[in-house]
């Protein structure tokens, strides 16, 4: 039975591309065995088994960019994880190993290359992560999301710009039906607010600061993903107030949420931007300032340059009325339409198909 190993996780930005790839592989070739490699602390520990895939664990921690005692143990964790990854390769015998980034993907990719197993890497960000940059030379193929990323690699012959893999159902949902599914007003403008899978306290704070602007007026409706850790605080602030706001800790039907919305306010993680552009949504982007190498700001800049988004730096949020800013934009029909067109141009709906087709080529070649 052919086997593909997917290594990546920690955050949704690294995990969800891997899940999209796995689902498409199984859709095309049900006989393929899929196995994931991750950590017990990452999102993958819960989400991968929920999707019906087998998950193997490595004992590894990332290197923190702030002073942290765990940094002194980083070399120990890397050496231990490399040994574990080598043992996994010997036992599992995958035909292809695909890395989708994050520190957990490094050891399996390194071990696979040493054992002559084909390695493919999928990089989500415009500024490539350190794992991708370190292993790109040794990979058979590196899938990039942005043309701007090419300049960071010495080896160019194995690079392919395809975009980020997003589930195909993201463009298959009708706007009216999506609003019905989410119990949202079918006639009002809808603003979707996201802070990533864990939420963003800075964005939540900015919105809470200006809640009074929402009272007593015919404002557009807000669908607000607060994140699980901040939901109770937001819920309490909204209590006993008649506001056009639907707040939830986490949105399960993300494809429906995008389809229903007219404007997205969010962080600038690579996967979020892939979803936004695939759906052709205008956006106000607030990059997470502590992302590795400030990659979210680099990601957002690509959309801003194309005229598909506005960017607000987190440090400027206290001086900005975010509620007023997003309402002014969502009411500017001409600008909204222009941004939507530019956003759609940046979308790459064929990314998942191209990545999976390439994986299958290496899988078939490994059997010959």
C-alpha positions in Angstrom: 0.0 0.0 0.0 1.5 3.4 -1.0 2.2 5.7 2.0 2.6 9.4 2.3 3.9 11.0 5.5 2.9 14.6 6.2 5.0 16.5 8.7 3.9 19.9 10.0 1.8 21.6 12.6 1.9 23.5 15.8 -0.4 26.2 14.4 -3.3 26.1 12.0 -1.2 27.9 9.4 1.1 24.8 9.1 -1.5 22.1 9.9 -4.5 23.1 7.7 -2.5 22.9 4.4 -1.4 19.4 5.4 -5.0 18.4 6.1 -6.1 19.8 2.7 -3.4 17.8 1.0 -4.3 14.7 2.9 -8.0 15.0 2.0 -7.3 15.5 -1.7 -4.9 12.6 -1.8 -7.5 10.3 -0.3 -10.1 11.7 -2.6 -8.1 10.8 -5.7 -6.4 7.6 -4.4 -8.4 6.0 -1.5 -5.8 3.3 -1.3 -3.1 5.7 -0.2 -2.2 5.4 3.5 -1.7 8.8 5.2 0.3 9.3 8.3 1.0 12.6 10.1 3.9 13.6 12.3 3.4 16.3 14.9 3.6 17.2 18.6 1.3 16.6 21.5 1.1 20.4 22.1 0.1 21.4 18.7 -3.4 21.7 17.1 -2.7 18.5 15.3 -3.0 16.5 18.5 -6.7 17.1 18.4 -7.6 17.8 14.8 -5.7 15.1 12.9 -7.4 12.2 14.8 -10.8 14.0 14.4 -10.2 13.8 10.6 -9.6 10.1 10.8 -5.8 10.1 10.2 -3.1 8.4 12.2 -0.8 10.8 14.1 2.8 10.0 15.3 4.5 12.3 17.9 7.9 13.7 18.1 9.3 15.2 21.3 10.5 18.6 20.1 10.1 22.2 21.0 10.6 25.3 18.9 13.3 27.9 19.5 11.6 30.9 21.1 12.8 34.4 19.9 12.5 35.7 23.5 14.6 34.7 26.5 13.3 31.3 27.6 14.9 28.5 29.6 13.7 26.0 27.0 16.1 27.6 24.5 19.0 26.0 26.4 17.5 22.6 25.8 16.8 23.2 22.1 19.9 21.3 20.9 18.8 18.3 23.0 15.3 18.3 21.6 16.6 18.5 18.1 19.0 15.6 18.5 16.3 13.5 20.2 13.7 14.4 17.5 16.2 13.5 14.7 16.7 10.0 16.3 12.9 9.6 16.7 12.3 10.6 13.1 14.9 8.2 11.8 13.2 5.4 13.7 9.8 6.4 12.3 11.2 6.3 8.8 12.6 2.8 9.3 9.3 1.6 10.8 6.8 3.4 8.6 8.7 3.2 5.3 6.9 6.1 3.7 7.2 6.5 -0.1 7.1 10.3 0.0 7.4 12.8 2.9 5.8 16.2 2.6 6.6 19.0 5.0 4.3 21.9 5.6 6.5 23.9 7.9 6.9 24.5 11.6 9.7 23.2 13.7 8.2 19.7 13.8 8.7 19.2 10.1 12.5 19.6 10.2 13.5 16.2 11.7 11.3 14.0 9.5 12.4 15.8 6.3 16.0 15.5 7.3 15.7 11.8 8.2 13.8 11.1 5.0 16.5 12.7 2.8 19.3 10.7 4.5 17.3 7.5 3.7 16.7 8.4 0.1 13.0 9.0 0.5 11.6 11.8 -1.8 11.0 15.0 0.1 8.6 17.8 -0.9 8.1 21.1 1.0 5.2 23.4 1.0 6.0 26.9 2.2 3.0 29.2 3.1 4.6 32.6 3.7 6.1 35.2 1.5 9.2 35.3 3.8 10.1 31.5 4.0 10.4 29.9 7.4 13.8 28.8 8.6 13.0 25.1 8.2 12.2 25.6 4.5 15.3 27.6 4.0 17.5 25.0 5.6 16.0 22.1 3.8 15.2 23.6 0.4 18.5 22.5 -1.2 17.8 18.9 -0.4 14.2 18.7 -1.4 13.0 17.4 -4.7 10.4 20.1 -4.9 9.6 23.3 -2.9 6.1 24.6 -3.4 5.9 28.4 -2.9 2.9 30.6 -2.3 4.4 33.8 -3.6 6.7 34.7 -6.5 8.4 37.1 -4.1 9.8 34.1 -2.1 12.1 33.0 -4.9 14.8 35.5 -3.9 15.4 33.8 -0.6 16.7 30.5 -2.2 20.1 29.8 -3.8 18.8 26.7 -5.6 16.0 27.7 -8.1 15.4 24.6 -10.2 13.3 22.8 -7.6 11.0 25.8 -6.8 7.4 26.1 -8.1 5.1 28.9 -7.3 1.6 27.4 -6.9 -0.1 29.3 -4.0 -1.4 27.9 -0.8 -3.6 24.8 -0.7 -7.2 25.5 0.3 -10.1 23.0 0.3 -12.0 23.2 -2.9 -15.3 23.7 -1.1 -14.3 27.3 -0.2 -15.7 28.5 -3.5 -18.7 26.2 -3.8 -21.0 27.8 -1.3 -23.8 30.3 -2.3 -23.8 33.6 -0.3 -27.5 33.5 0.5 -27.4 29.9 1.6 -24.2 30.5 3.7 -26.0 33.3 5.6 -29.0 31.1 6.2 -26.7 28.3 7.5 -25.0 30.8 9.9 -28.3 32.5 10.9 -27.2 35.9 9.6 -29.2 38.7 8.1 -29.6 38.0 4.3 -29.9 41.7 3.4 -27.3 43.5 5.5 -23.6 43.8 4.8 -21.6 41.2 6.8 -18.1 41.9 8.3 -16.2 38.8 9.3 -13.6 39.3 12.1 -10.9 36.7 12.6 -7.9 36.6 14.9 -6.6 33.2 13.8 -7.6 29.9 15.3 -6.8 31.1 18.8 -8.2 34.6 18.4 -6.3 37.9 18.8 -6.7 39.9 22.0 -5.5 43.1 20.5 -8.2 43.0 17.8 -10.8 42.1 20.4 -9.7 45.0 22.6 -9.9 47.5 19.8 -13.4 46.4 18.9 -14.6 46.4 22.5 -13.2 49.9 23.0 -15.6 51.2 20.3 -18.7 49.1 21.0 -20.8 52.2 21.7 -20.6 53.1 18.0 -22.7 50.1 17.2 -25.7 51.0 19.4 -28.8 52.6 18.0 -27.8 52.7 14.4 -28.4 50.6 11.3 -24.9 49.1 11.1 -23.7 46.2 9.0 -23.7 42.9 10.9 -20.6 41.5 12.5 -19.6 37.8 12.7 -16.8 37.8 15.3 -14.5 34.8 16.0 -13.1 35.8 19.4 -10.9 32.8 20.0 -11.7 30.3 22.8 -9.6 32.1 25.4 -11.3 35.5 25.0 -14.9 34.4 24.3 -16.2 34.8 27.9 -14.8 38.3 28.2 -16.3 39.4 24.9 -19.6 37.7 25.7 -19.8 39.5 29.0 -19.1 42.9 27.3 -22.0 42.2 24.8 -24.4 41.1 27.5 -27.6 43.2 27.7 -26.6 45.3 24.7 -28.6 45.3 21.5 -25.9 45.1 18.9 -25.6 43.7 15.4 -22.9 41.2 16.6 -22.7 37.4 16.5 -19.7 36.4 18.6 -18.4 32.8 18.7 -15.2 31.3 20.1 -14.5 29.4 16.9 -16.1 29.2 13.5 -16.5 25.6 12.3 -18.0 26.4 9.0 -15.2 28.7 7.8 -16.1 28.3 4.1 -19.7 29.5 4.8 -18.3 32.4 6.9 -16.2 33.6 4.0 -19.1 33.1 1.5 -21.4 35.1 3.7 -19.1 38.1 4.3 -18.5 41.3 2.4 -15.4 42.3 4.3 -12.8 40.4 6.3 -10.9 41.9 9.3 -8.1 39.5 10.3 -4.5 38.7 11.0 -2.3 38.0 8.0 -1.4 34.4 8.4 -0.6 32.7 5.1 -3.5 30.3 5.1 -6.0 33.0 6.0 -4.8 35.1 3.1 -5.0 32.2 0.8 -8.7 31.7 1.8 -9.4 35.4 1.6 -8.0 35.7 -2.0 -9.5 32.4 -3.2 -12.9 33.8 -2.2 -12.1 37.2 -3.5 -12.8 39.1 -0.3 -11.6 42.6 0.5 -9.7 42.8 3.8 -8.4 44.9 6.6 -5.3 43.1 7.8 -3.7 43.5 11.2 -0.4 41.4 11.1 0.6 39.6 14.3 3.7 41.6 15.3 5.6 38.7 16.9 5.4 36.2 14.0 8.8 34.8 13.0 10.8 37.2 10.8 7.7 39.5 10.9 6.3 37.3 8.1 2.7 38.3 8.6 3.5 41.9 7.7 5.3 40.7 4.6 2.3 38.6 3.7 -0.1 41.5 4.2 2.1 43.8 2.1 1.5 41.6 -1.0 -2.2 42.2 -0.8 -1.9 45.9 0.0 0.4 46.4 -3.0 -2.2 44.7 -5.2 -5.0 46.9 -3.9 -6.8 44.0 -2.3 -6.4 45.0 1.3 -5.7 47.7 3.9 -3.1 47.1 6.6 -3.1 48.4 10.2 -0.1 47.7 12.4 -1.0 46.4 15.9 0.9 49.2 17.5 -1.4 51.7 15.8 -4.6 50.1 16.9 -5.1 52.1 20.2 -5.1 55.3 18.1 -7.6 54.0 15.5 -11.3 53.5 15.7 -11.4 50.1 14.1 -15.2 49.9 14.1 -15.5 53.2 12.2 -12.7 52.2 9.8 -14.3 49.0 8.8 -17.8 50.5 8.5 -16.5 53.3 6.3 -14.9 50.7 4.0 -17.8 48.3 3.8 -20.1 51.2 2.8 -17.8 52.3 0.0 -19.3 50.0 -2.7 -17.0 51.1 -5.5 -13.8 50.6 -3.4 -15.1 47.3 -2.0 -15.7 46.0 -5.5 -12.3 47.1 -6.7 -10.6 45.4 -3.8 -12.6 42.2 -4.3 -11.5 42.0 -8.0 -7.9 42.5 -7.0 -8.2 39.9 -4.2 -9.7 37.3 -6.6 -6.7 37.9 -9.0 -4.3 36.9 -6.2 -6.2 33.7 -5.4 -4.8 30.4 -6.7 -7.6 27.9 -6.6 -5.5 25.4 -8.5 -2.8 25.3 -5.8 -4.1 22.1 -4.1 -4.6 20.3 -7.4 -1.0 21.1 -8.5 0.6 20.1 -5.3 -1.3 16.8 -5.0 -0.6 16.0 -8.7 3.1 16.4 -8.1 3.1 14.3 -4.9 1.4 11.5 -6.9 4.1 11.7 -9.5 6.8 11.0 -6.9 4.6 8.4 -5.3 4.2 6.5 -8.6 7.9 6.9 -9.5 8.9 5.4 -6.1 7.0 2.2 -7.0 8.7 1.8 -10.4 
